[in-house]
């Protein structure tokens, strides 16, 4: 009964209601404008919500997350430019639909299916998280370490050019997280005698630099890309269409939640896998895939929003973020003194149920704003880039400054921004770095606890992993991920992943 | 996963080498924390990570070296890697972050916006002036007044002005 009051607290408090709506609204546009990403928006916003209570901050971020994942589909359909990576698959059939004059239909259908997908994700979150956190209490320190390794490895392996680059980025992030005084022995690590380094490198400055500044700098390359306009007809989709595709929507949502819940994989991969799934199970589509099949639009859109709820599962139950956005949100929770993990649900059930209820609210607002305001949308999307990028950089600088009211964090942010710019240019991903710095402390602590409990014996540690079913499974997954990156595997099973590659490189 | 490009990108070799040297330096630094004192020592974990970094960079370096060198390096470096816009922008941000503490948020941000918008749209000063003014007002209202973010004050005593306006209205009541 008490949980119920927490569940709806954001529905009845006007300020929280407003912030969620604002977040969802802003998220749709942030997601839609190519060059702006949800990760970027959430990272910059964190530093502005420092002084807030945790609930309003969460309400705003939940709204942005939900709206942003959906918003990318708009530009994918209208301009063939996915506003966010999660919308890459959407453009494959969405844009052909728009070209045939069915842009409104496509938008309406993707909005409603995103809503349903989002809802499925949240329901699974509400049902699965309590069970998982109960189970997670039995996790050994080594299991936490293995899950974290798995998450970083998955991000590194599935995005970017090569596994080696992903591994480098992940290890670099983890190393950055160790800078400062060692939490166990208070020894100095990588401080180079500087007092300001003893507190470590601010992960917020890193996030703003890598997601905000570097992305804005990269976008300066294509400043003059012109947008093509589309005519938009009725948006509200036909009831028959929804009913006919409900089964596919639910299946895709299932894929979305599972992929979202895997640490390290998020909406972009979920959408691509759901698209693949739709292609396989739809025997006789009315329109062939790639030429405007509704199935090809519905599957990725419901999956990527379902992945939102999924991504919260490992974050709230294990303290391990499900994707880049939840990595940033977990950073925000740390700042607010919360320590997500298996005990969160026991100690702070209010936080959990608040999040669940608030996500539903964000999903509803996404539906409302998605089906209305198409006129303003086409106006905002034309916002001149010459104003947009200076504004992003301004907010990045101000955001970094307000972390500690010091210019030092601005320097760090700029440094990481420029470094991230080069990383992206040379085919390295920045998401593993962020995941690394967030998970560094957890991995370091658990590694040491695990090895101390085995009396510093590496053979015993390995034996411990191999004899515990859970640890052995986790290790198996890690080995499998590594194995799929070998040349032999790629030659043997090259066909399946390359279909995803083809989609991604579009 | 993206496709590997066939030729090296300009500057890629140098970037990889810098990263490798940096990783080896960090490995040496990590060794300096506690040496090989034990698997649970403060330095063991950082050492493992910097070693992983170094090893993965050796693998990357091997692939980079296998690909043919890019043609017209300097020209492509200027066009693809460091176009003038990016360099100028980095400079603008640098100056802005220096001025932030000294001039304060409002004047420095205004000048930053004005300079960068004028630069990006290639002139049209009046339009840039209007857009910067509008943007700075929006940012100030949203972040300083609504979100209550503390921003560097600098030359303009805004807190005093806000307090004066508040007291003015309070006196009026």
Contacts between the chains, C-beta under 8 A, distances in Angstrom:
chain1	res1	chain2	res2	distance
A	48	B	143	6.2
A	48	B	147	5.3
A	48	B	149	5.3
A	49	B	147	7.6
A	51	B	148	6.4
A	51	B	149	7.7
A	157	B	1	7.7
A	158	B	1	6.8
A	159	B	1	7.2
A	160	B	1	7.0
A	160	B	2	6.9
A	161	B	1	6.9
A	161	B	2	5.1
A	161	B	4	5.9
A	162	B	1	7.7
A	162	B	4	7.0
A	162	B	60	7.1
A	162	B	63	7.0
A	164	B	56	4.5
A	164	B	57	7.8
A	164	B	59	4.2
A	164	B	60	4.9
A	164	B	63	7.5
A	165	B	56	7.4
A	165	B	60	6.1
A	167	B	52	6.4
A	167	B	56	4.4
A	168	B	19	7.3
A	168	B	52	7.8
A	168	B	53	5.5
A	168	B	56	4.2
A	168	B	57	5.9
A	168	B	60	6.8
A	171	B	49	4.7
A	171	B	50	7.5
A	171	B	52	4.2
A	171	B	53	4.6
A	171	B	56	7.0
A	172	B	49	7.9
A	172	B	53	5.8
A	174	B	49	5.0
A	175	B	26	6.5
A	175	B	46	6.0
A	175	B	49	4.4
A	175	B	50	5.9
A	175	B	53	6.8
A	178	B	45	6.5
A	178	B	46	4.8
A	178	B	49	7.2
A	182	B	42	4.1
A	184	B	42	7.0
A	185	B	41	7.9
A	185	B	42	5.0
A	187	B	33	6.2
A	187	B	34	6.7
A	187	B	42	4.2
A	187	B	43	7.7
A	188	B	33	7.7
A	189	B	30	7.7
A	189	B	33	5.4
A	189	B	42	6.3
A	189	B	43	7.2
A	189	B	46	5.8
A	190	B	26	7.2
A	190	B	29	5.9
A	190	B	30	7.6
A	190	B	46	7.1
A	213	B	93	7.5
A	217	B	86	5.3
A	217	B	89	6.5
A	217	B	90	7.3
A	220	B	83	7.3
A	220	B	85	4.7
A	220	B	86	5.4
A	220	B	89	6.2
A	221	B	83	6.4
A	221	B	85	7.8
A	221	B	86	7.5
A	223	B	85	7.0
A	223	B	120	6.8
A	384	B	121	7.2
A	384	B	131	7.9
A	385	B	120	7.3
A	386	B	117	5.4
A	386	B	120	3.7
A	386	B	121	4.2
A	387	B	117	5.9
A	387	B	131	5.2
A	387	B	135	6.5
A	389	B	116	7.7
A	389	B	120	7.1
A	390	B	112	7.0
A	390	B	113	5.4
A	390	B	116	4.0
A	390	B	117	5.7
A	390	B	120	7.0
A	390	B	135	7.9
A	391	B	113	7.4
A	391	B	135	5.8
A	391	B	139	7.4
A	393	B	89	7.4
A	393	B	93	5.8
A	393	B	116	7.5
A	394	B	96	7.8
A	394	B	109	5.7
A	394	B	112	6.3
A	394	B	113	6.5
A	394	B	135	7.9
A	394	B	139	6.8
A	395	B	139	7.3
A	397	B	93	6.7
A	397	B	96	6.2
A	397	B	97	5.6
A	397	B	100	6.7
A	398	B	105	7.1
A	398	B	109	7.5
A	398	B	139	7.8
A	398	B	143	6.9
A	398	B	149	7.3
A	398	B	151	6.5
A	401	B	97	7.9
A	401	B	100	6.4
A	401	B	151	7.5
A	401	B	152	6.8
A	402	B	149	5.2
A	402	B	150	6.3
A	402	B	151	7.1
A	405	B	150	6.1
A	405	B	152	7.6
A	407	B	97	6.2
A	407	B	98	7.8
A	407	B	100	6.7
A	407	B	101	5.3
A	410	B	97	4.5
A	410	B	100	7.2
A	411	B	97	7.2
A	414	B	90	7.9
A	414	B	93	6.2
A	414	B	94	6.9
A	414	B	97	6.5
A	418	B	90	6.4
A	421	B	86	7.5
A	422	B	15	6.0
A	422	B	81	8.0
A	425	B	9	7.1
A	425	B	80	7.8
A	425	B	81	6.0
A	426	B	9	6.2
A	426	B	11	7.8
A	426	B	12	5.3
A	426	B	15	5.5
A	426	B	16	7.7
A	427	B	2	6.6
A	427	B	4	8.0
A	427	B	5	7.8
A	427	B	9	8.0
A	443	B	45	7.4
A	444	B	45	4.8
A	447	B	40	7.9
A	447	B	45	5.8
A	448	B	40	4.4
A	448	B	44	8.0
A	448	B	45	7.3
A	451	B	39	4.7
A	451	B	40	5.0
A	452	B	40	5.0
A	456	B	38	5.6
A	456	B	39	5.1
A	456	B	40	6.1
A	458	B	39	6.6
A	497	B	1	7.0
A	500	B	1	7.9
A	501	B	1	5.8
A	501	B	2	7.5
A	501	B	3	6.7
A	504	B	1	7.3
A	504	B	2	6.9
A	505	B	2	6.1
A	505	B	3	6.0
